[in-house]
Amino acid sequence: MSQKRPPEDSKAPLAQRIDPKKEPLNQEQASYIRRAEFAQWQNKFKKMRARNIVTGLSIGAVVIGIYGYTFYSISQEKFLDDLESEAKLARTRTSAN
């Protein structure tokens, strides 16, 4: 691919690749890099926040489901224990007669 150049009468400088290890950055270049990195960080932050919310809600739903199922199963056991004790009581009454 050929690199697009501004028209000859334009005073716009061409973008240059700079290796910060070989050449020190001037103040303008460093501030531009910081702004570009901050913009990239903001975009990533929005995506990560959405993923974190979905993950948190999913984990919360699983925890509430386990908690609810535990209460349900315990209440069933208690119901069966009460039913069994009533049946035992009824059996003792019939055998006593």
N, C-alpha and C positions, 0 to 999 in steps of 0.2 A: 504494500500500500504506500502510496505517496503521501508525504506530510503536507497538509494544507498550509499555505503561507499567506499572510495578509498581503493586500495589494501593495505595490512598490511605494505608493505615495502615503501609505499609512505609517503612523509613528508607533504603532503597537509593537511591543517587544514579543519575541517568540518565547514560548515556555522552554525552559532548559532543565534538564535533569541535573540534580546536584547530589553529590555524594558527601553527606555531612561528616564522614570519617576523614575525607581528604581535604575538604574545604570547610572552614567555619561558616555558619549561617549568619547572615546579617539580621538585624532586628525585624525587618519586614518579613523575611522568609520564615523566621521562627514563629512570628505571630500568625502568619498564614497557616503554617503546619498545625499549630495549636488549635486554631479555629476549625480546620478540616477534621482533626482528630476528635474535637468536641462534637461536631455535627454527626460524625460516624457513631460516637458513643451514645448520643441521644437516640439515634435510630435503633441501635441495638438494645438500649435500655427499654424502649417502648415494647419491643418484641419480647424481651425477657420478662418484663412485668406481666404481660398478658399470659405468657406460659406459666409463670409462677402462680398467678391467680387460678388458672385452670388446674394446675397440679394441687394447689392447696384445697380447692373445692372438691376435687376428686378424693384426696386423702380424707378430708372431713366427712364426705359421704360414706366412705368405707367404714370409718370409725363409728359414725352414728348408726350405720347398718349393723355392725357387730354388737354395739351396745344395745340396740333395740332387740336384736335376736336373742341376746343373753337374757334380757328382761322377760321376753316372751316365753322362752324355754323354762325359766325359773318359775314363772307363774303357772305354766302347764304342770310342772312337777308338783307344785304346792296344791293345785287343784286335784291332781291324781292322788296325792297323799291324803287330802281331806276326804275324797271319795272312798279311798281304801279304808280309812279309819271308820267312816260311817258304815261301810259294809261289814267290817269286823264287829262293830257294836251291834249291828242287826243280827249277825250270826250268833253272837253270845246270848242275845235275848231269845232267839228261837231255840237254842240248845238248852236254855235254862227252863223253858216251859215244857 
